[in-house]
Amino acid sequence: MKTKDFKTNGTCSRSIHVEIDDNGIIQNLSFDGGCPGNTQGVARLAVGRDAKEVADLLRNTMCGARGTSCPDQLSKAIDEMLV
């Protein structure tokens, strides 16, 4: 099991906690801060899914003019974990 606490950049959330099992499946995911409905929704949709697939789906999702978003930051966290 790989675990990461990822400090976000450019979002309302401050960090993301991700756990990925040895088969590449997201087992646990939570955001610290951010819009509760959105971050909880993203987490519920991601848990139990292939981490690479989730990262590919969420990469480059933008929130206004910020140049990133909580889902985009999650893709970055997953990418770091899968290298």
WOURQUI-V7654 format. One record per pair of residues at least 24 apart in sequence whose ideal C-beta (glycine too) atoms are under 7 Angstrom apart, sorted by the first residue. I is the first residue (numbers start at 1). J is the second residue. Records with the same first field share a line. If there is no record, write none. Layout:
I->J / J
This chain:
2->81
4->77 / 80 / 81
6->77 / 80
8->73
9->68 / 73
10->66 / 67 / 68
11->63 / 66 / 68 / 69 / 70 / 73
13->39 / 70
16->73 / 74 / 77
18->77 / 78 / 81
20->51 / 81
24->50 / 51 / 52
25->49 / 50 / 51
26->51 / 54
31->70
34->70
38->70
39->70
42->70 / 71 / 74
51->78 / 82
52->82
54->78
55->79
